[in-house]
């Protein structure tokens, strides 16, 4: 069985690389090997330049020829020695003498026929093939070199195009083998002959075509195309940094990708091997450990799921869309024929056609450089139809690009188009035209060229990244935000491995500095990066960075501040399609009209707004309440200890301890705000009460909630927290009296928030509870919330647990992020 290898000009660029090619060929264990080579790097261009200079009567063609000679002589001297070197140099001298005479004749005539030009240009392949064959023989392996002009016969089939004559080529190949039956053959790519034995070429990309034709003629087991990339990418890696190497492609997929500009193979290269089911493998000569991409009939290992069915995305730029429109077109036979006859006569290349089923309009894409001629010709041809109104317009839309999604399995997989257009819509891309054949190997869309890269990234990310890739922006990397970042760092790999959730933090902003990334910040060193690589903080620019990033389809801003001004932007962010998650209570407890506006937008849009941590830190308070309401239960009463700080204070205010000592202890332990009055005022509890009241359907303002402040009126005006703490002991006697009265009745003091849904009100106050009441049995800084509902009337539904601290609050925010991921399609 034959194994066919093809090495391009880059692979043959230097003597060292030619030796590496020889080593790769010798390392192939196949019975027989046939190696197709291109000219050394840049040599084909140098040869064309020789012809151009000679026919332009530019005397420097002689100097240019000498440069070609020197390049090959130097390479041979580095690579070969002894008789092999002498033999090659002798042939080189002879060939250059013939070329000098040929170029002189061209110079005198001032013109070169195509056959003369092809004869000159083809010498690059002749020399590289000979050098490689000598390099292989030097290792002791028998090797012959083949001038494929003696074997490959082609016939012209159009401008700059030829078709192989397989029958005649096979006959000549068998004769060649009978004369030189070597196990390793090095053959020239690119060049061939006509049936009359006139030298010609297979035109640009002809070496790959040569390999495919010869692979077909010898019934090769495989054709390997060696290049300088690891295989075929899912998209242009210069435009999409997340592009991946494809392990397999079908012939049809490779064909489609080539047509739409992907750097795979020329479409005609696939034809010879496809008819004999010979696989083509694209491999990297400079990274032979990479397996490459196999192009074959139908990859057997694909499972046909929704994400695997789209193999790649490709784009074509610099196009114009021509739209021919008019009511007189509908049902009139021959209109399309007339339009495209005009385009054919102009010689323009139609890239894509789209026609409405009503036949009211036909649009097609052509290269922008050809559109002026097409438009002028159409106006001439349809002058009368335009004048009388049968056609309303011939419109040209410049500055267009094509984005094509390619995949063999799209035909049998529902929903591909929906996902593609959803990704484009989320990236705010407007589609001008759509085309899809019934074979469904590709879906093609025309869009503005300025949107093309953004569209490519958005579409690629939807099909090739994790189903739920979330771009995360963290606002406020303080205690809660910083803890959340560390939790994300510790859990990100597990989530990606087990749940297909890919969390990428692409921005972190504090009050003074911010850190931005297009593809994701390294969370193992986020503090150091924020210190060393940050730029001045600007919330508008931060949000713009999130909004304009179209590598990732889903974006979420996580507000870990307690800032009212940050919360005021939630509406705008949701409107931009950015999800919002927050433990910040300011938005949901702020002015009622703004809250209602925010919730109305959230319900009407596809964006999500999660705020579980606003009430109970990591406790499932909001989700429990929503679950009750969504299943038809009716809220009657909600009562709870909502402040972890005040829970700690009253859980420890017992025995002979003074109130001021307990407050000082809580402050020292970090349970209170820097100024304990912020906790003792009850405002934070009131905000939580108003959030739960509004969730329950009550339309209350924060000012509607009566709050019993625990700050003595005389100390409210203290100028500092230290002054407050110094004066607080003077009120210990009052607190001791309240505690004694409660103890005498077998009760304890607890600071609670209440939502009375029946009477449409709420309140925050200090209450007394019997020692057997659940509220009396708390410890530490635990929170407890009791829901009394139509279903839970006799025995309230109770949620209890830690309600304060950075770890549990960050954990609550993290749960919301995972809840968002679940809403976007992640497994729950």
BALUMTOR-604615 format. One record per residue (C-alpha): residue number from 1; z, x negated, y; chain; residue in one letter. Coordinates in steps of 0.25 Angstrom, whole numbers. Each point is the difference from the previous one (the first is absolute). Layout:
BEGIN
seq,pz,px,py,mol,type
NUM,Z,X,Y,A,a .
...
//
This chain:
BEGIN
seq,pz,px,py,mol,type
1,0,0,0,A,x .
2,-3,-5,14,A,x .
3,9,-1,11,A,x .
4,-6,0,14,A,x .
5,7,-6,12,A,x .
6,-5,0,14,A,x .
7,5,-10,11,A,x .
8,-3,3,15,A,x .
9,-3,-10,11,A,x .
10,15,-1,3,A,x .
11,3,-4,-14,A,x .
12,-11,-11,0,A,x .
13,4,-4,14,A,x .
14,5,-15,-3,A,x .
15,-1,-10,-11,A,x .
16,14,3,-4,A,x .
17,-3,15,-1,A,x .
18,-12,-2,-8,A,x .
19,9,-8,-10,A,x .
20,10,11,0,A,x .
21,-11,10,-3,A,x .
22,-4,-10,-12,A,x .
23,14,0,-5,A,x .
24,1,16,1,A,x .
25,-13,1,-8,A,x .
26,5,-11,-11,A,x .
27,13,8,-1,A,x .
28,-8,13,-4,A,x .
29,1,1,-15,A,x .
30,-12,9,-2,A,x .
31,-11,-4,-10,A,x .
32,-11,-1,11,A,x .
33,2,-1,15,A,x .
34,-10,3,11,A,x .
35,4,-5,14,A,x .
36,-8,6,12,A,x .
37,3,-8,13,A,x .
38,-4,1,15,A,x .
39,-3,-11,9,A,x .
40,11,-8,6,A,x .
41,7,7,11,A,x .
42,-8,1,13,A,x .
43,-13,-6,-7,A,x .
44,-8,13,-1,A,x .
45,2,2,15,A,x .
46,-4,-15,2,A,x .
47,-13,2,-8,A,x .
48,-3,13,8,A,x .
49,2,-8,13,A,x .
50,-10,-10,-5,A,x .
51,-11,10,-2,A,x .
52,4,6,14,A,x .
53,-1,-13,7,A,x .
54,-13,-4,-7,A,x .
55,-7,13,4,A,x .
56,5,-1,14,A,x .
57,-6,-14,1,A,x .
58,14,-6,2,A,x .
59,-1,-15,-3,A,x .
60,15,0,-4,A,x .
61,-3,6,-13,A,x .
62,-2,-14,-6,A,x .
63,14,-3,5,A,x .
64,5,13,-6,A,x .
65,-7,-4,-14,A,x .
66,7,-13,1,A,x .
67,13,6,1,A,x .
68,-2,9,-12,A,x .
69,-4,-12,-8,A,x .
70,12,-8,5,A,x .
71,9,11,-4,A,x .
72,-5,1,-14,A,x .
73,-1,-15,-2,A,x .
74,15,-2,4,A,x .
75,5,12,-9,A,x .
76,-8,-6,-12,A,x .
77,6,-14,3,A,x .
78,14,6,0,A,x .
79,-2,8,-13,A,x .
80,-10,-8,-9,A,x .
81,-2,-14,-4,A,x .
82,-9,-9,-9,A,x .
83,-13,6,-5,A,x .
84,4,14,4,A,x .
85,1,-4,14,A,x .
86,-13,-8,0,A,x .
87,-7,12,-6,A,x .
88,5,10,10,A,x .
89,-3,-9,12,A,x .
90,-14,-3,-5,A,x .
91,-3,15,-1,A,x .
92,7,3,13,A,x .
93,-9,-11,7,A,x .
94,-12,7,-7,A,x .
95,4,14,5,A,x .
96,2,-5,14,A,x .
97,-13,-7,1,A,x .
98,-7,13,-5,A,x .
99,8,8,10,A,x .
100,-4,-9,11,A,x .
101,-14,2,-3,A,x .
102,1,15,-1,A,x .
103,8,1,14,A,x .
104,-10,-9,6,A,x .
105,-11,10,-4,A,x .
106,9,11,6,A,x .
107,2,-7,13,A,x .
108,-15,-2,1,A,x .
109,-4,14,-3,A,x .
110,12,6,8,A,x .
111,2,10,-10,A,x .
112,7,1,-14,A,x .
113,-4,10,-10,A,x .
114,11,7,-8,A,x .
115,-3,-8,-13,A,x .
116,0,-13,8,A,x .
117,14,3,6,A,x .
118,5,4,-13,A,x .
119,-5,-13,-7,A,x .
120,8,-8,11,A,x .
121,12,8,0,A,x .
122,2,0,-15,A,x .
123,2,-15,-1,A,x .
124,15,2,3,A,x .
125,2,7,-13,A,x .
126,-8,-10,-8,A,x .
127,8,-12,5,A,x .
128,14,7,-2,A,x .
129,-4,4,-15,A,x .
130,-5,-14,-3,A,x .
131,13,-6,5,A,x .
132,9,10,-7,A,x .
133,-8,-3,-13,A,x .
134,2,-15,1,A,x .
135,15,2,3,A,x .
136,2,8,-13,A,x .
137,-8,-10,-8,A,x .
138,9,-11,5,A,x .
139,11,7,-7,A,x .
140,-7,-1,-13,A,x .
141,-5,14,-2,A,x .
142,-15,2,-2,A,x .
143,-6,8,12,A,x .
144,-14,3,5,A,x .
145,-4,5,14,A,x .
146,-9,12,2,A,x .
147,-10,2,12,A,x .
148,0,15,-1,A,x .
149,-13,0,7,A,x .
150,-5,-3,-14,A,x .
151,7,12,-6,A,x .
152,3,12,10,A,x .
153,-12,8,4,A,x .
154,1,10,11,A,x .
155,-9,9,8,A,x .
156,1,5,14,A,x .
157,6,14,2,A,x .
158,2,1,15,A,x .
159,4,-8,12,A,x .
160,9,-11,-4,A,x .
161,1,5,-14,A,x .
162,-5,-3,-14,A,x .
163,2,6,-13,A,x .
164,1,-8,-13,A,x .
165,-11,1,-11,A,x .
166,10,0,-12,A,x .
167,-11,0,-11,A,x .
168,-7,-12,6,A,x .
169,12,-7,4,A,x .
170,6,1,-14,A,x .
171,-13,-5,-7,A,x .
172,1,-13,9,A,x .
173,15,-2,-2,A,x .
174,-2,0,-15,A,x .
175,-11,-10,1,A,x .
176,9,-9,9,A,x .
177,11,1,-10,A,x .
178,-9,-4,-11,A,x .
179,-3,-13,8,A,x .
180,15,-3,4,A,x .
181,10,7,-9,A,x .
182,13,-6,7,A,x .
183,14,7,-1,A,x .
184,2,-2,15,A,x .
185,-11,4,10,A,x .
186,1,-2,15,A,x .
187,-11,9,7,A,x .
188,-4,2,14,A,x .
189,4,13,7,A,x .
190,-8,6,11,A,x .
191,-14,-5,-4,A,x .
192,-10,6,-9,A,x .
193,-15,2,-1,A,x .
194,-11,11,1,A,x .
195,-8,3,-12,A,x .
196,-11,-9,6,A,x .
197,11,-12,0,A,x .
198,1,0,15,A,x .
199,14,-5,4,A,x .
200,9,11,6,A,x .
201,14,4,2,A,x .
202,9,12,-3,A,x .
203,4,0,15,A,x .
204,14,0,5,A,x .
205,11,1,-10,A,x .
206,-11,-4,-10,A,x .
207,9,-9,-8,A,x .
208,9,12,-5,A,x .
209,-12,7,-3,A,x .
210,-5,-11,-8,A,x .
211,12,-1,-8,A,x .
212,0,15,-3,A,x .
213,-15,-1,-4,A,x .
214,2,-12,-9,A,x .
215,13,7,-6,A,x .
216,-8,12,-4,A,x .
217,-12,-9,-6,A,x .
218,10,-8,-9,A,x .
219,9,13,-3,A,x .
220,12,-8,5,A,x .
221,14,5,-4,A,x .
222,4,-2,15,A,x .
223,-5,-5,13,A,x .
224,11,-7,9,A,x .
225,-3,-1,15,A,x .
226,9,-11,5,A,x .
227,3,1,15,A,x .
228,11,-4,10,A,x .
229,8,13,-1,A,x .
230,9,5,-11,A,x .
231,-8,12,-3,A,x .
232,-4,13,6,A,x .
233,9,6,11,A,x .
234,4,14,1,A,x .
235,-4,-2,15,A,x .
236,-4,-11,9,A,x .
237,13,-9,1,A,x .
238,-4,-4,14,A,x .
239,2,14,4,A,x .
240,11,5,-10,A,x .
241,11,-10,-3,A,x .
242,5,9,-11,A,x .
243,-14,-1,-8,A,x .
244,2,-3,-15,A,x .
245,-9,-6,-10,A,x .
246,-6,10,-9,A,x .
247,0,-4,-15,A,x .
248,-11,9,-4,A,x .
249,-12,7,6,A,x .
250,-11,9,-6,A,x .
251,-15,-4,3,A,x .
252,-1,12,9,A,x .
253,12,-3,8,A,x .
254,-4,-14,2,A,x .
255,-14,5,4,A,x .
256,6,10,10,A,x .
257,9,-11,6,A,x .
258,-12,-9,2,A,x .
259,-8,10,7,A,x .
260,11,3,9,A,x .
261,2,-14,4,A,x .
262,11,-5,-9,A,x .
263,-1,-15,-4,A,x .
264,-2,3,-15,A,x .
265,-15,-2,-5,A,x .
266,-13,4,5,A,x .
267,-3,14,-6,A,x .
268,-13,-6,-7,A,x .
269,9,-10,-7,A,x .
270,7,11,-8,A,x .
271,-13,6,-5,A,x .
272,-4,-10,-11,A,x .
273,14,-1,-6,A,x .
274,3,14,1,A,x .
275,-12,4,-10,A,x .
276,6,-9,-10,A,x .
277,14,3,2,A,x .
278,3,-15,3,A,x .
279,13,-1,8,A,x .
280,0,-8,13,A,x .
281,13,-8,4,A,x .
282,3,-4,14,A,x .
283,9,-13,0,A,x .
284,5,-10,9,A,x .
285,-4,-14,-3,A,x .
286,11,-6,9,A,x .
287,11,9,-8,A,x .
288,-4,0,-14,A,x .
289,13,6,-4,A,x .
290,-4,13,7,A,x .
291,-6,10,-10,A,x .
292,-10,5,10,A,x .
293,-7,14,0,A,x .
294,-8,5,-12,A,x .
295,-12,9,3,A,x .
296,-4,8,-12,A,x .
297,-4,14,-5,A,x .
298,13,8,1,A,x .
299,13,-7,1,A,x .
300,7,5,-13,A,x .
301,15,-2,5,A,x .
302,-1,9,13,A,x .
303,8,13,-2,A,x .
304,-7,8,10,A,x .
305,12,4,8,A,x .
306,-2,3,15,A,x .
307,3,-13,6,A,x .
308,-8,-8,-10,A,x .
309,-13,8,1,A,x .
310,-3,-6,14,A,x .
311,-3,-15,-3,A,x .
312,-4,-5,14,A,x .
313,-3,2,15,A,x .
314,-12,-6,7,A,x .
315,-5,1,14,A,x .
316,-13,-1,8,A,x .
317,0,-3,15,A,x .
318,-10,1,11,A,x .
319,-6,13,-4,A,x .
320,-5,12,8,A,x .
321,0,14,-4,A,x .
322,-12,9,3,A,x .
323,2,15,0,A,x .
324,-12,9,0,A,x .
325,4,14,2,A,x .
326,-6,14,3,A,x .
327,0,14,-5,A,x .
328,-15,-1,-3,A,x .
329,3,-10,-11,A,x .
330,7,10,-9,A,x .
331,-8,4,-12,A,x .
332,-13,-7,5,A,x .
333,-6,-9,-12,A,x .
334,-4,-14,4,A,x .
335,10,-2,12,A,x .
336,7,-11,-8,A,x .
337,-12,-6,-5,A,x .
338,-6,-1,14,A,x .
339,13,-6,6,A,x .
340,0,-11,-11,A,x .
341,-15,-3,1,A,x .
342,2,-3,14,A,x .
343,12,-9,-3,A,x .
344,-8,-7,-11,A,x .
345,-12,-2,9,A,x .
346,9,-7,10,A,x .
347,5,-9,-12,A,x .
348,15,3,2,A,x .
349,10,0,-11,A,x .
350,8,13,-2,A,x .
351,14,-3,-5,A,x .
352,5,14,-2,A,x .
353,-5,14,2,A,x .
354,9,13,2,A,x .
355,-6,14,1,A,x .
356,8,13,2,A,x .
357,-3,10,-11,A,x .
358,-5,10,11,A,x .
359,-11,-10,3,A,x .
360,3,1,15,A,x .
361,2,-15,2,A,x .
362,-3,-13,-7,A,x .
363,6,-13,3,A,x .
364,-2,-14,-5,A,x .
365,5,-14,3,A,x .
366,-9,-12,3,A,x .
367,3,-14,5,A,x .
368,3,1,15,A,x .
369,-11,-10,3,A,x .
370,-11,9,-6,A,x .
371,5,13,6,A,x .
372,-8,-1,13,A,x .
373,-13,0,-7,A,x .
374,5,11,-9,A,x .
375,4,9,11,A,x .
376,-13,-2,8,A,x .
377,-9,3,-12,A,x .
378,8,13,-3,A,x .
379,-1,4,14,A,x .
380,-15,-2,-1,A,x .
381,-2,7,-13,A,x .
382,8,12,3,A,x .
383,-4,1,15,A,x .
384,-5,14,-2,A,x .
385,12,5,-8,A,x .
386,9,-5,10,A,x .
387,-8,6,12,A,x .
388,0,14,-6,A,x .
389,14,-1,-5,A,x .
390,-2,0,-16,A,x .
391,8,-13,1,A,x .
392,11,-1,10,A,x .
393,3,-15,0,A,x .
394,-3,-13,-5,A,x .
395,14,-7,2,A,x .
396,3,-15,-1,A,x .
397,15,-4,-2,A,x .
398,2,-15,1,A,x .
399,11,-8,-4,A,x .
400,3,5,-14,A,x .
401,4,-6,-13,A,x .
402,0,5,-14,A,x .
403,13,0,-9,A,x .
404,-3,2,-15,A,x .
405,10,3,-11,A,x .
406,-6,-5,-13,A,x .
407,5,4,-14,A,x .
408,-7,5,-13,A,x .
409,11,9,-4,A,x .
410,0,8,13,A,x .
411,-9,10,-6,A,x .
412,10,4,-10,A,x .
413,12,0,8,A,x .
414,4,11,10,A,x .
415,6,-3,13,A,x .
416,-6,-13,4,A,x .
417,-7,5,12,A,x .
418,12,7,4,A,x .
419,9,-12,0,A,x .
420,-11,-9,7,A,x .
421,-1,10,11,A,x .
422,15,2,1,A,x .
423,1,-15,2,A,x .
424,-10,0,11,A,x .
425,6,12,7,A,x .
426,14,-7,0,A,x .
427,-7,-12,6,A,x .
428,-5,9,11,A,x .
429,-15,-3,-4,A,x .
430,-11,9,3,A,x .
431,-11,1,-10,A,x .
432,-14,3,5,A,x .
433,-8,2,-13,A,x .
434,3,0,-15,A,x .
435,-9,-2,-12,A,x .
436,3,1,-15,A,x .
437,-10,0,-11,A,x .
438,2,9,-12,A,x .
439,3,-13,-8,A,x .
440,12,-2,9,A,x .
441,-1,-15,-2,A,x .
442,3,-1,15,A,x .
443,5,8,12,A,x .
444,-6,-4,13,A,x .
445,5,3,14,A,x .
446,-5,-4,13,A,x .
447,10,-3,11,A,x .
448,1,-7,13,A,x .
449,-2,-15,-1,A,x .
450,13,-3,8,A,x .
451,8,9,-11,A,x .
452,-7,-7,-12,A,x .
453,11,-11,-3,A,x .
454,11,10,2,A,x .
455,-7,10,-9,A,x .
456,-2,-10,-11,A,x .
457,15,-4,1,A,x .
458,5,14,-1,A,x .
459,-9,4,-11,A,x .
460,2,-13,-8,A,x .
461,15,1,2,A,x .
462,1,15,-6,A,x .
463,-7,-4,-13,A,x .
464,4,-14,-2,A,x .
465,14,-1,5,A,x .
466,12,8,-6,A,x .
467,-2,15,1,A,x .
468,12,0,9,A,x .
469,-1,-13,8,A,x .
470,9,2,13,A,x .
471,-1,-8,12,A,x .
472,14,0,6,A,x .
473,4,-3,14,A,x .
474,15,-2,2,A,x .
475,6,3,14,A,x .
476,14,-6,2,A,x .
477,3,-11,-10,A,x .
478,15,0,3,A,x .
479,10,4,-10,A,x .
480,-7,12,-6,A,x .
481,-14,-5,2,A,x .
482,4,-14,-5,A,x .
483,7,5,-12,A,x .
484,-13,9,-3,A,x .
485,-9,-12,1,A,x .
486,9,-8,-10,A,x .
487,0,12,-10,A,x .
488,-15,1,1,A,x .
489,-1,-15,-3,A,x .
490,8,2,-12,A,x .
491,-7,12,-5,A,x .
492,-15,-1,4,A,x .
493,-5,-7,-13,A,x .
494,7,9,-9,A,x .
495,-6,12,7,A,x .
496,-13,-5,0,A,x .
497,1,-4,-15,A,x .
498,7,13,-5,A,x .
499,-5,11,10,A,x .
500,-13,-5,6,A,x .
501,7,0,14,A,x .
502,-5,-11,8,A,x .
503,9,-2,13,A,x .
504,-5,-9,11,A,x .
505,8,-2,12,A,x .
506,-10,-3,10,A,x .
507,9,0,13,A,x .
508,14,-2,4,A,x .
509,4,2,14,A,x .
510,14,-1,7,A,x .
511,3,2,15,A,x .
512,-5,-14,4,A,x .
513,-10,-5,-10,A,x .
514,-9,5,-11,A,x .
515,-7,-6,-12,A,x .
516,-14,5,-4,A,x .
517,-9,-2,-13,A,x .
518,-13,7,-4,A,x .
519,3,-1,-15,A,x .
520,15,-1,-2,A,x .
521,12,-9,5,A,x .
522,7,-9,-10,A,x .
523,13,7,-1,A,x .
524,7,-12,-7,A,x .
525,0,-6,14,A,x .
526,-1,11,10,A,x .
527,12,-5,8,A,x .
528,-6,-14,2,A,x .
529,-14,6,3,A,x .
530,6,9,10,A,x .
531,7,-11,7,A,x .
532,-12,-10,-1,A,x .
533,-13,8,1,A,x .
534,4,12,8,A,x .
535,-7,5,13,A,x .
536,7,8,11,A,x .
537,3,14,-5,A,x .
538,-9,11,5,A,x .
539,2,14,-7,A,x .
540,-14,5,4,A,x .
541,-7,-13,-5,A,x .
542,9,1,-13,A,x .
543,-5,14,-2,A,x .
544,-14,-3,3,A,x .
545,0,-11,-10,A,x .
546,5,10,-11,A,x .
547,-10,10,4,A,x .
548,-12,-9,1,A,x .
549,3,-7,-14,A,x .
550,-10,6,-9,A,x .
551,2,-10,-12,A,x .
552,11,11,-5,A,x .
553,-3,15,0,A,x .
554,15,4,2,A,x .
555,9,-4,11,A,x .
556,14,3,3,A,x .
557,9,-4,12,A,x .
558,15,-1,-4,A,x .
559,9,1,12,A,x .
560,13,-6,-3,A,x .
561,5,1,15,A,x .
562,9,10,6,A,x .
563,-9,0,12,A,x .
564,-4,13,7,A,x .
565,-12,-6,6,A,x .
566,-6,-5,-13,A,x .
567,3,14,-6,A,x .
568,-8,6,11,A,x .
569,-13,-6,-6,A,x .
570,1,6,-13,A,x .
571,-9,12,4,A,x .
572,-11,-10,4,A,x .
573,1,-9,-12,A,x .
574,-1,12,-10,A,x .
575,-12,5,8,A,x .
576,-7,-14,-2,A,x .
577,2,2,-15,A,x .
578,12,-9,-1,A,x .
579,11,5,-9,A,x .
580,14,-1,6,A,x .
581,14,-3,-7,A,x .
582,13,-2,7,A,x .
583,15,0,0,A,x .
584,-1,2,15,A,x .
585,7,14,3,A,x .
586,-6,1,15,A,x .
587,-13,7,-3,A,x .
588,6,11,-9,A,x .
589,12,3,9,A,x .
590,-7,-2,13,A,x .
591,-6,12,8,A,x .
592,-4,11,-8,A,x .
593,-14,2,5,A,x .
594,-3,-14,-3,A,x .
595,6,1,-14,A,x .
596,-8,13,-3,A,x .
597,-13,-7,5,A,x .
598,2,-12,-9,A,x .
599,3,9,-12,A,x .
600,-12,9,2,A,x .
601,-9,-12,1,A,x .
602,6,-6,-13,A,x .
603,-2,13,-7,A,x .
604,-14,1,5,A,x .
605,-5,-14,-3,A,x .
606,-1,-9,-12,A,x .
607,10,-9,6,A,x .
608,14,-1,-5,A,x .
609,13,0,7,A,x .
610,13,-4,-8,A,x .
611,14,-1,6,A,x .
612,10,1,-12,A,x .
613,9,-11,5,A,x .
614,2,7,14,A,x .
615,11,8,-6,A,x .
616,6,-6,-12,A,x .
617,-5,-14,-1,A,x .
618,-4,-2,-14,A,x .
619,6,14,-5,A,x .
620,-11,11,-3,A,x .
621,5,10,11,A,x .
622,-14,3,6,A,x .
623,-7,1,-13,A,x .
624,11,8,-7,A,x .
625,-1,10,12,A,x .
626,-15,1,0,A,x .
627,0,2,-15,A,x .
628,10,12,1,A,x .
629,-9,6,11,A,x .
630,-13,-3,-6,A,x .
631,4,7,-13,A,x .
632,4,13,8,A,x .
633,15,-2,1,A,x .
634,7,4,13,A,x .
635,9,-9,8,A,x .
636,13,7,4,A,x .
637,9,-12,4,A,x .
638,0,-15,0,A,x .
639,13,-8,2,A,x .
640,2,-15,-1,A,x .
641,6,-13,3,A,x .
642,-12,-7,6,A,x .
643,5,-12,6,A,x .
644,4,-12,-9,A,x .
645,8,-6,11,A,x .
646,8,12,2,A,x .
647,2,3,-14,A,x .
648,6,-14,-2,A,x .
649,9,2,12,A,x .
650,6,13,-5,A,x .
651,0,-4,-15,A,x .
652,9,-12,5,A,x .
653,8,8,10,A,x .
654,12,3,-9,A,x .
655,14,-4,-2,A,x .
656,6,-7,12,A,x .
657,-12,-7,5,A,x .
658,-4,2,14,A,x .
659,-13,6,4,A,x .
660,-3,-12,9,A,x .
661,2,-10,-11,A,x .
662,-10,8,-9,A,x .
663,-10,0,11,A,x .
664,2,-15,2,A,x .
665,-1,-3,-15,A,x .
666,-13,8,-1,A,x .
667,-6,-7,12,A,x .
668,4,-14,-6,A,x .
669,-7,4,-13,A,x .
670,-13,4,7,A,x .
671,1,15,-3,A,x .
672,0,4,15,A,x .
673,-10,-3,11,A,x .
674,4,-12,9,A,x .
675,6,11,9,A,x .
676,8,9,-9,A,x .
677,-1,12,10,A,x .
678,-15,1,-5,A,x .
679,6,5,-13,A,x .
680,12,7,5,A,x .
681,-8,8,10,A,x .
682,-6,8,-11,A,x .
683,-14,0,6,A,x .
684,-6,-7,-13,A,x .
685,6,11,-9,A,x .
686,-6,11,10,A,x .
687,-14,-7,-1,A,x .
688,1,2,-16,A,x .
689,5,14,2,A,x .
690,-12,4,9,A,x .
691,-9,-7,-10,A,x .
692,5,8,-12,A,x .
693,0,13,9,A,x .
694,-14,-2,4,A,x .
695,-4,-3,-15,A,x .
696,7,13,-3,A,x .
697,-9,8,10,A,x .
698,10,1,11,A,x .
699,-6,-3,14,A,x .
700,11,-7,7,A,x .
701,1,-10,11,A,x .
702,10,-12,-2,A,x .
703,8,6,12,A,x .
704,2,13,-8,A,x .
705,9,-8,-9,A,x .
706,15,0,5,A,x .
707,6,-14,-4,A,x .
708,15,-3,0,A,x .
709,0,-14,4,A,x .
710,11,-9,-6,A,x .
711,0,-9,13,A,x .
712,12,3,8,A,x .
713,-5,5,14,A,x .
714,8,-10,7,A,x .
715,-7,-11,-7,A,x .
716,-15,5,1,A,x .
717,-1,-8,13,A,x .
718,4,-13,-5,A,x .
719,-9,-11,4,A,x .
720,-1,-7,-13,A,x .
721,3,1,-15,A,x .
722,11,-10,1,A,x .
723,7,8,11,A,x .
724,-1,12,-8,A,x .
725,6,-7,-13,A,x .
726,11,-5,9,A,x .
727,4,14,5,A,x .
728,-3,8,-13,A,x .
729,15,-3,-5,A,x .
730,6,9,11,A,x .
731,-6,12,-7,A,x .
732,5,-4,-14,A,x .
733,12,10,1,A,x .
734,-10,12,3,A,x .
735,-8,-4,-13,A,x .
736,13,-2,-8,A,x .
737,4,14,4,A,x .
738,-13,6,-5,A,x .
739,1,-7,-13,A,x .
740,15,4,-2,A,x .
741,-4,15,2,A,x .
742,-11,-1,-10,A,x .
743,8,-7,-10,A,x .
744,11,10,1,A,x .
745,-10,11,-3,A,x .
746,-5,-8,-12,A,x .
747,-13,-4,7,A,x .
748,-8,-12,6,A,x .
749,-8,-2,12,A,x .
750,-15,-1,-1,A,x .
751,-11,-1,11,A,x .
752,-11,9,-4,A,x .
753,-14,6,4,A,x .
754,-3,14,-3,A,x .
755,-13,8,0,A,x .
756,3,15,0,A,x .
757,-14,6,-3,A,x .
758,4,14,-1,A,x .
759,5,0,14,A,x .
760,-10,-10,5,A,x .
761,9,-10,5,A,x .
762,6,-14,-3,A,x .
763,12,-8,4,A,x .
764,7,-13,-1,A,x .
765,16,-1,-1,A,x .
766,12,-5,-6,A,x .
767,5,9,-12,A,x .
768,11,1,-10,A,x .
769,-3,1,-15,A,x .
770,9,3,-12,A,x .
771,3,-13,-8,A,x .
772,-8,6,-12,A,x .
773,-12,3,9,A,x .
774,-12,-10,-3,A,x .
775,0,-4,14,A,x .
776,14,-5,-2,A,x .
777,-3,-9,-12,A,x .
778,-9,-10,7,A,x .
779,2,-15,0,A,x .
780,-6,-11,8,A,x .
781,-11,4,9,A,x .
782,-6,10,-9,A,x .
783,-7,13,6,A,x .
784,0,13,-6,A,x .
785,-9,13,3,A,x .
786,2,14,-6,A,x .
787,-11,9,0,A,x .
788,4,15,-1,A,x .
789,-13,8,-3,A,x .
790,-4,14,-7,A,x .
791,0,-8,-13,A,x .
792,12,-9,2,A,x .
793,9,10,7,A,x .
794,13,0,-9,A,x .
795,-1,-15,-2,A,x .
796,-7,-8,10,A,x .
797,-11,-11,-3,A,x .
798,7,-13,3,A,x .
799,-7,-14,3,A,x .
800,10,-11,1,A,x .
801,-1,-15,1,A,x .
802,-1,-12,10,A,x .
803,-5,5,13,A,x .
804,1,-13,8,A,x .
805,-4,-15,-1,A,x .
806,-13,-8,2,A,x .
807,-3,0,-15,A,x .
808,1,15,-3,A,x .
809,-7,3,13,A,x .
810,-12,-9,-3,A,x .
811,0,5,-14,A,x .
812,-2,14,5,A,x .
813,-12,-5,9,A,x .
814,-5,-7,-12,A,x .
815,1,13,-8,A,x .
816,-8,7,11,A,x .
817,-11,-11,-1,A,x .
818,-1,3,-15,A,x .
819,0,15,2,A,x .
820,-12,-3,9,A,x .
821,-7,-8,-10,A,x .
822,2,11,-10,A,x .
823,-6,10,10,A,x .
824,-12,-9,1,A,x .
825,-2,-1,-15,A,x .
826,9,-10,-6,A,x .
827,7,4,-14,A,x .
828,13,7,3,A,x .
//
